[in-house]
């Protein structure tokens, strides 16, 4: 999923749509699915591999943005008679439709992830699956991978079960409606417990040293003939919902580690240089970060409704750039099994409609829970998965970066020659007159060229007045020079 949630709406969309279309061509983004893939999808939709276990009596519900129709997850929450809670989490079973080696499978390996543009998305699977038969839409019987995770009264997992099941979601909810219902006390218990369990899991995250980045959505709007950048802050319900997904990803990782075969999402501790750059970004955005305050504590103190804090949360995603996938089999568990931001072993397993690796993680977990060997097609694919996912993630990051560049160029296209306040957050070691600046307002990051004071080049970490020298949406670039 994208680290930046960037959206262009209303009058601002029309002049950018052509540039975004050209960008898709430049990046060789697939425009549609080949005929054999569509035919395979049609056949799969007409004859899915349905599970024997029927769990359609569980009143599941989904929580997603209002316009989303590719629904990977549905949940039901309850209290246990013995105390604590029961989380039932259904994940779309893509393997019920995709046959290893068939055209759908080959195309998914070519695409790897759904790509997100400000005006549309390019899906991993044909929409007849991802937005139709395989999506956990309300009132529709769907094959799913059903997790049952029991928690104690403090929210700690005490047991995990996972099996294939036929499920039926009862309701498609959105974050604002969920937040409103929980806040005003009108939510039914299964939904109200999201707040109780979410808060407990957030407290456990603090205790283990983890951190969740609830990154605000950026929106480009047009006002009085000019573009402006706004942020939509996440709600507490966004974070509580994410905690259920994190809980499942952690349970999946533990299952795979215990079985000796798996694919983990791993992230080493961020290097000092990356943290140093982030501190300079905080200075640029006037975010108070005392040296004695740990990064995780700072992030938890930020208010995403405050524009400078929202912009800083966007830049915090840079510390996730070292994340990768680690595979193992035959009981040879790797030395690095943890994800630094989660502060625990973790696996991607809850978004198979939008990410290739999750289908494989589900199969590994199902085998582990049953005490079986993983399917041969899964073991055969494991060695190549990290590179495939790295290539796909790199492509997604390129799309994200180019989209941000393009939208920021549109935002500033009529302000070439103007002066702005900024802080130099990066300087190229071999070319000290070239670097990166973080503007204070609007809160964007851009390239700067030209020394600012003698032979030392750009003053790293210092405030600087800069002049906008280029903002060309066609070239998707913004550039500054010292004033």
C-alpha positions as CSV (number, residue, x, y, z in Angstrom):
1,X,0.0,0.0,0.0
2,X,1.2,3.5,-0.7
3,X,3.0,5.4,2.1
4,X,1.6,8.7,0.8
5,X,-2.2,8.8,0.3
6,X,-2.4,11.4,-2.5
7,X,-5.6,12.4,-4.0
8,X,-6.6,15.0,-6.7
9,X,-10.3,16.0,-6.8
10,X,-12.7,18.5,-8.3
11,X,-11.6,21.2,-10.6
12,X,-7.9,20.4,-9.8
13,X,-8.3,17.0,-11.4
14,X,-8.9,18.0,-15.0
15,X,-5.6,19.7,-15.9
16,X,-3.6,17.0,-14.1
17,X,-5.3,14.0,-15.6
18,X,-3.4,14.4,-18.9
19,X,-0.1,14.7,-17.1
20,X,-0.9,11.6,-15.0
21,X,-1.9,9.7,-18.2
22,X,1.5,10.6,-19.7
23,X,3.2,9.5,-16.5
24,X,1.6,6.0,-16.7
25,X,2.9,5.7,-20.3
26,X,6.4,6.8,-19.3
27,X,6.5,4.3,-16.5
28,X,5.1,1.5,-18.7
29,X,2.2,0.9,-16.4
30,X,-0.2,-1.7,-17.8
31,X,-3.3,-0.2,-19.3
32,X,-5.4,-3.4,-19.1
33,X,-5.3,-7.1,-18.8
34,X,-4.4,-9.5,-21.6
35,X,-7.3,-11.5,-23.1
36,X,-6.1,-14.8,-21.7
37,X,-5.9,-13.3,-18.2
38,X,-9.5,-12.0,-18.5
39,X,-10.7,-15.3,-19.8
40,X,-8.9,-17.1,-16.9
41,X,-10.6,-14.7,-14.5
42,X,-14.0,-15.3,-16.0
43,X,-13.5,-19.1,-15.6
44,X,-12.3,-18.7,-12.1
45,X,-15.3,-16.5,-11.1
46,X,-17.7,-19.1,-12.5
47,X,-16.0,-22.1,-10.7
48,X,-14.1,-21.1,-7.6
49,X,-12.6,-23.7,-5.2
50,X,-15.0,-23.3,-2.3
51,X,-14.0,-24.4,1.2
52,X,-15.9,-27.1,3.1
53,X,-16.3,-25.1,6.3
54,X,-19.3,-22.8,6.4
55,X,-18.9,-19.7,8.6
56,X,-21.5,-17.6,7.0
57,X,-23.3,-17.4,10.4
58,X,-20.6,-15.0,11.7
59,X,-21.9,-11.4,11.3
60,X,-18.7,-10.0,9.8
61,X,-18.3,-6.4,8.8
62,X,-15.7,-4.4,6.8
63,X,-14.2,-1.0,7.4
64,X,-12.8,0.8,4.4
65,X,-13.0,4.2,2.7
66,X,-16.5,4.8,1.3
67,X,-15.6,4.3,-2.3
68,X,-13.5,1.2,-1.8
69,X,-14.9,-2.0,-3.4
70,X,-11.7,-4.2,-3.3
71,X,-12.4,-5.4,0.3
72,X,-9.6,-7.7,1.6
73,X,-10.7,-8.0,5.2
74,X,-13.8,-8.4,7.3
75,X,-14.0,-8.8,11.1
76,X,-16.2,-9.7,14.0
77,X,-15.2,-8.9,17.6
78,X,-16.7,-10.5,20.8
79,X,-16.0,-11.0,24.5
80,X,-14.9,-14.5,25.7
81,X,-16.7,-16.1,28.6
82,X,-13.4,-16.8,30.2
83,X,-12.4,-13.1,30.0
84,X,-10.7,-11.2,27.2
85,X,-11.7,-11.0,23.6
86,X,-12.1,-13.1,20.4
87,X,-11.1,-11.6,17.1
88,X,-12.4,-13.3,14.0
89,X,-10.7,-11.8,10.9
90,X,-11.6,-13.0,7.4
91,X,-9.2,-12.4,4.6
92,X,-10.2,-12.8,0.9
93,X,-9.0,-16.2,-0.3
94,X,-7.4,-15.3,-3.7
95,X,-6.0,-18.8,-4.1
96,X,-9.6,-20.0,-4.5
97,X,-9.6,-18.3,-7.9
98,X,-5.9,-18.2,-9.0
99,X,-4.4,-21.5,-10.2
100,X,-0.5,-21.7,-9.9
101,X,1.0,-21.3,-13.3
102,X,-2.2,-20.1,-15.0
103,X,-2.5,-16.8,-16.8
104,X,-4.0,-15.0,-13.7
105,X,-1.0,-16.2,-11.6
106,X,1.6,-15.2,-14.2
107,X,0.0,-11.7,-14.5
108,X,0.0,-11.3,-10.8
109,X,3.7,-12.1,-10.7
110,X,4.2,-9.5,-13.4
111,X,2.3,-6.8,-11.6
112,X,3.1,-7.7,-8.0
113,X,1.1,-4.9,-6.4
114,X,-1.8,-2.6,-7.1
115,X,-0.4,0.8,-8.2
116,X,-2.0,3.9,-6.8
117,X,-2.3,7.1,-8.8
118,X,-4.0,10.3,-7.5
119,X,-6.8,9.8,-10.0
120,X,-7.1,6.1,-10.3
121,X,-5.5,2.7,-9.4
122,X,-4.0,0.0,-11.6
123,X,-5.2,-3.3,-9.9
124,X,-3.2,-6.5,-9.3
125,X,-6.1,-8.7,-10.4
126,X,-8.9,-8.1,-12.9
127,X,-11.8,-6.2,-11.2
128,X,-14.1,-9.1,-11.8
129,X,-12.1,-10.7,-8.9
130,X,-10.7,-7.8,-6.9
131,X,-13.9,-5.8,-6.9
132,X,-16.3,-8.6,-7.5
133,X,-16.3,-12.3,-6.7
134,X,-13.2,-12.3,-4.4
135,X,-14.0,-9.1,-2.6
136,X,-15.7,-9.4,0.8
137,X,-18.7,-7.3,-0.2
138,X,-21.8,-7.3,2.0
139,X,-24.4,-10.0,1.3
140,X,-22.0,-12.1,-0.8
141,X,-20.8,-15.6,0.1
142,X,-17.0,-15.6,-0.4
143,X,-14.1,-18.1,0.2
144,X,-11.9,-16.7,2.9
145,X,-8.9,-17.4,5.1
146,X,-10.6,-17.1,8.5
147,X,-8.4,-16.2,11.5
148,X,-9.6,-16.7,15.1
149,X,-7.3,-15.0,17.6
150,X,-8.2,-15.1,21.3
151,X,-6.9,-12.3,23.5
152,X,-6.6,-11.9,27.2
153,X,-8.1,-9.0,29.1
154,X,-5.0,-6.9,28.3
155,X,-5.2,-7.5,24.6
156,X,-2.4,-10.1,24.4
157,X,-2.8,-13.0,22.0
158,X,-3.2,-16.3,23.8
159,X,-4.3,-18.6,20.9
160,X,-4.5,-18.5,17.1
161,X,-6.4,-20.6,14.7
162,X,-6.6,-20.2,10.9
163,X,-8.6,-22.2,8.4
164,X,-10.4,-21.8,5.1
165,X,-14.1,-21.0,5.4
166,X,-17.0,-19.6,3.4
167,X,-18.0,-16.2,4.9
168,X,-20.5,-13.5,4.4
169,X,-20.1,-9.9,5.4
170,X,-23.1,-8.2,6.8
171,X,-22.1,-4.5,6.4
172,X,-19.7,-2.2,4.6
173,X,-18.7,0.5,7.1
174,X,-16.5,3.5,6.7
175,X,-14.1,5.1,9.2
176,X,-16.1,8.3,9.9
177,X,-19.3,6.3,10.5
178,X,-17.5,3.9,12.7
179,X,-15.9,6.7,14.7
180,X,-19.2,8.5,15.1
181,X,-21.0,5.3,16.3
182,X,-18.3,4.5,18.8
183,X,-18.1,8.0,20.1
184,X,-21.8,8.5,20.6
185,X,-22.4,5.1,22.1
186,X,-24.7,3.8,19.3
187,X,-22.3,1.1,18.0
188,X,-23.3,-2.5,18.5
189,X,-21.0,-4.5,20.8
190,X,-19.1,-6.2,17.9
191,X,-18.2,-2.7,16.6
192,X,-17.8,-0.9,20.0
193,X,-15.1,-3.5,20.9
194,X,-13.0,-2.2,18.1
195,X,-12.2,0.8,20.3
196,X,-11.6,-1.3,23.4
197,X,-9.3,-3.8,21.6
198,X,-7.6,-1.1,19.5
199,X,-6.6,0.9,22.5
200,X,-5.3,-2.2,24.3
201,X,-3.2,-3.2,21.3
202,X,-1.9,0.4,20.9
203,X,-0.8,0.3,24.6
204,X,1.0,-3.0,24.0
205,X,2.6,-1.5,20.9
206,X,4.0,1.3,23.1
207,X,5.3,-1.2,25.6
208,X,7.2,-3.3,23.1
209,X,8.6,-0.1,21.4
210,X,6.7,-0.2,18.2
211,X,5.1,2.6,16.3
212,X,2.3,3.0,13.8
213,X,2.4,5.9,11.3
214,X,-1.1,7.1,10.8
215,X,-0.2,9.1,7.7
216,X,-2.7,11.8,6.7
217,X,-4.2,11.8,3.2
218,X,-2.9,14.6,1.0
219,X,-5.4,16.3,-1.2
220,X,-4.7,18.9,-4.0
221,X,-7.6,21.3,-4.4
222,X,-8.1,24.3,-6.6
223,X,-9.1,27.7,-5.1
224,X,-9.4,30.9,-7.0
225,X,-7.4,29.5,-10.0
226,X,-4.5,28.3,-7.8
227,X,-3.7,24.9,-6.3
228,X,-3.5,24.3,-2.5
229,X,-2.3,21.3,-0.5
230,X,-4.6,20.1,2.3
231,X,-4.4,17.1,4.7
232,X,-7.1,14.8,5.9
233,X,-6.0,13.5,9.3
234,X,-6.7,9.9,10.2
235,X,-9.3,9.1,12.9
236,X,-8.7,6.9,16.0
237,X,-10.8,4.3,14.2
238,X,-8.2,4.1,11.4
239,X,-5.6,3.2,14.0
240,X,-7.8,0.7,15.8
241,X,-8.6,-1.0,12.5
242,X,-4.9,-1.1,11.6
243,X,-4.2,-2.8,15.0
244,X,-6.4,-5.7,14.0
245,X,-4.4,-6.1,10.8
246,X,-1.1,-5.8,12.7
247,X,-2.3,-8.4,15.3
248,X,-3.0,-10.8,12.4
249,X,0.3,-10.1,10.7
250,X,2.2,-10.8,14.0
251,X,0.2,-14.0,14.6
252,X,1.1,-15.1,11.0
253,X,4.8,-14.5,11.6
254,X,4.8,-16.5,14.8
255,X,3.0,-19.4,13.1
256,X,5.5,-19.4,10.2
257,X,8.5,-19.2,12.5
258,X,7.3,-22.1,14.6
259,X,6.7,-24.2,11.5
260,X,10.1,-23.4,10.0
261,X,8.8,-22.1,6.6
262,X,7.6,-18.6,5.9
263,X,7.9,-15.2,4.3
264,X,8.3,-12.3,6.8
265,X,8.2,-8.5,6.4
266,X,11.5,-7.4,8.0
267,X,13.0,-4.0,8.7
268,X,16.3,-3.3,10.5
269,X,16.8,-0.4,12.8
270,X,17.0,2.9,10.9
271,X,20.6,4.1,10.5
272,X,21.7,7.3,12.3
273,X,21.9,9.2,9.0
274,X,18.2,8.7,8.3
275,X,17.2,9.8,11.7
276,X,19.5,12.8,11.5
277,X,17.8,13.8,8.2
278,X,14.4,13.4,9.9
279,X,15.5,15.7,12.7
280,X,16.4,18.4,10.2
281,X,13.0,17.9,8.6
282,X,11.4,18.4,12.0
283,X,13.3,21.7,12.4
284,X,12.2,22.8,8.9
285,X,8.6,22.2,9.8
286,X,8.9,23.7,13.3
287,X,8.2,20.4,15.0
288,X,9.7,20.5,18.5
289,X,11.9,17.4,18.9
290,X,14.1,17.6,22.0
291,X,17.2,15.4,21.8
292,X,16.2,13.4,24.8
293,X,12.8,12.4,23.3
294,X,12.8,9.1,21.4
295,X,11.4,9.0,17.8
296,X,8.5,6.8,18.8
297,X,7.5,9.0,21.6
298,X,7.6,12.1,19.4
299,X,5.4,10.5,16.7
300,X,2.8,9.5,19.2
301,X,2.7,13.1,20.5
302,X,1.9,14.6,17.0
303,X,-1.5,16.0,16.1
304,X,-2.2,15.0,12.4
305,X,-4.8,17.8,12.3
306,X,-1.9,20.3,12.5
307,X,-0.6,20.8,9.0
308,X,3.1,20.9,10.0
309,X,2.7,17.7,12.0
310,X,0.8,16.1,9.1
311,X,3.7,17.0,6.8
312,X,6.2,15.6,9.2
313,X,4.3,12.3,9.5
314,X,4.5,12.0,5.7
315,X,8.3,12.3,5.9
316,X,8.5,9.8,8.7
317,X,7.8,7.1,6.1
318,X,11.4,7.5,4.9
319,X,12.5,5.4,7.9
320,X,10.5,2.5,6.3
321,X,12.7,2.4,3.2
322,X,14.9,-0.5,4.4
323,X,12.0,-2.9,4.7
324,X,12.1,-6.1,2.7
325,X,10.9,-9.7,2.6
326,X,12.8,-12.6,4.2
327,X,11.9,-16.2,3.2
328,X,13.0,-19.4,4.8
329,X,12.1,-23.1,4.7
330,X,13.2,-26.4,6.1
331,X,13.4,-25.0,9.6
332,X,16.2,-22.6,8.7
333,X,14.8,-19.5,10.5
334,X,16.8,-16.4,9.7
335,X,18.6,-14.2,12.2
336,X,16.5,-11.2,11.4
337,X,12.8,-11.9,11.9
338,X,11.6,-8.6,13.3
339,X,10.2,-5.4,11.8
340,X,11.7,-2.4,13.6
341,X,8.5,-0.3,13.4
342,X,6.3,-3.2,14.6
343,X,9.0,-4.2,17.2
344,X,8.1,-7.9,16.6
345,X,8.1,-10.5,13.9
346,X,5.5,-9.5,11.3
347,X,4.2,-10.7,8.0
348,X,2.1,-9.3,5.2
349,X,-1.0,-11.5,5.0
350,X,-4.1,-9.3,5.1
351,X,-4.2,-7.7,1.6
352,X,-4.1,-10.5,-1.0
353,X,-6.3,-8.6,-3.5
354,X,-3.7,-5.9,-3.7
355,X,-0.3,-7.5,-2.9
356,X,1.1,-10.8,-4.3
357,X,3.1,-12.0,-1.3
358,X,0.0,-12.2,0.9
359,X,-1.4,-15.1,-1.0
360,X,1.8,-17.1,-0.3
361,X,1.8,-16.1,3.4
362,X,-1.8,-17.4,3.7
363,X,-0.9,-20.8,2.3
364,X,2.1,-21.1,4.6
365,X,0.0,-20.2,7.7
366,X,-2.8,-22.6,6.7
367,X,-0.2,-25.4,6.4
368,X,1.4,-24.5,9.7
369,X,-1.9,-24.4,11.6
370,X,-2.8,-27.8,10.1
371,X,0.6,-29.3,10.8
372,X,1.0,-30.0,7.1
373,X,3.9,-29.3,4.7
374,X,3.3,-26.2,2.6
375,X,2.1,-26.8,-1.0
376,X,5.0,-27.5,-3.4
377,X,4.0,-24.5,-5.6
378,X,4.5,-22.2,-2.6
379,X,7.9,-23.7,-1.7
380,X,9.0,-23.5,-5.3
381,X,8.1,-19.8,-5.5
382,X,9.6,-18.7,-2.1
383,X,13.2,-18.1,-3.3
384,X,12.1,-15.6,-5.9
385,X,9.5,-13.8,-3.9
386,X,11.8,-11.3,-2.1
387,X,13.2,-10.0,-5.5
388,X,9.8,-10.0,-7.1
389,X,8.3,-8.0,-4.2
390,X,11.3,-5.7,-4.1
391,X,11.0,-4.9,-7.8
392,X,7.2,-4.4,-7.5
393,X,7.6,-2.2,-4.4
394,X,10.3,-0.2,-6.2
395,X,7.9,0.3,-9.0
396,X,5.2,1.4,-6.6
397,X,7.6,3.8,-4.9
398,X,8.6,5.3,-8.3
399,X,4.9,5.8,-9.1
400,X,4.4,7.5,-5.7
401,X,7.5,9.7,-6.0
402,X,6.7,10.7,-9.6
403,X,3.1,11.5,-8.7
404,X,4.2,13.6,-5.7
405,X,6.7,15.5,-8.0
406,X,4.0,16.1,-10.6
407,X,1.4,17.3,-8.1
408,X,3.8,19.5,-6.3
409,X,4.9,21.0,-9.7
410,X,1.2,21.8,-10.4
411,X,0.9,23.3,-6.9
412,X,3.8,25.7,-7.5
413,X,3.6,26.3,-11.3
414,X,2.5,29.9,-11.0
415,X,5.0,30.8,-8.3
416,X,8.3,30.5,-10.2
417,X,10.6,33.3,-9.0
418,X,9.0,33.6,-5.5
419,X,10.9,33.3,-2.2
420,X,10.2,30.6,0.4
421,X,11.5,29.7,3.8
422,X,13.2,26.3,3.9
423,X,15.7,24.1,5.7
424,X,18.4,22.0,4.0
425,X,17.7,18.4,5.0
426,X,20.2,16.7,2.7
427,X,23.4,17.6,0.8
428,X,25.1,15.4,-1.8
429,X,28.5,14.4,-0.5
430,X,30.2,14.7,-3.9
431,X,28.3,17.8,-4.9
432,X,27.8,19.9,-1.8
433,X,26.0,22.6,-3.8
434,X,23.2,20.1,-4.6
435,X,20.8,18.8,-2.0
436,X,17.2,18.7,-0.7
437,X,15.2,21.3,1.1
438,X,12.0,21.0,3.1
439,X,9.8,24.0,2.7
440,X,7.9,25.4,5.7
441,X,4.8,26.5,3.7
442,X,3.7,24.7,1.5
443,X,5.1,21.6,3.3
444,X,6.9,20.0,0.3
445,X,10.4,18.5,-0.3
446,X,12.4,19.5,-3.4
447,X,15.8,19.6,-5.0
448,X,18.0,22.6,-4.6
449,X,21.1,23.6,-6.6
450,X,23.6,26.3,-5.9
451,X,25.9,27.0,-3.0
452,X,24.9,29.2,-0.2
453,X,28.0,30.7,1.4
454,X,31.6,30.0,0.4
455,X,33.1,26.7,-0.7
456,X,31.2,24.6,1.9
457,X,28.2,24.4,-0.3
458,X,24.7,24.2,1.1
459,X,24.4,24.6,4.9
460,X,23.1,21.3,6.1
461,X,20.4,21.6,8.8
462,X,20.2,25.4,8.5
463,X,17.3,27.6,7.6
464,X,17.6,29.2,4.2
465,X,15.6,31.5,1.9
466,X,15.2,29.8,-1.4
467,X,13.9,30.9,-4.8
468,X,11.7,28.7,-6.9
469,X,13.5,28.3,-10.3
470,X,11.4,25.5,-11.8
471,X,7.9,24.1,-11.4
472,X,6.9,22.2,-14.6
473,X,4.1,19.7,-14.3
474,X,5.0,18.4,-17.7
475,X,8.5,17.5,-16.5
476,X,7.1,16.6,-13.0
477,X,9.9,18.5,-11.3
478,X,10.3,21.3,-8.8
479,X,13.7,22.9,-8.2
480,X,15.0,25.7,-6.0
481,X,18.1,27.8,-5.7
482,X,19.5,29.8,-2.7
483,X,18.0,33.3,-2.7
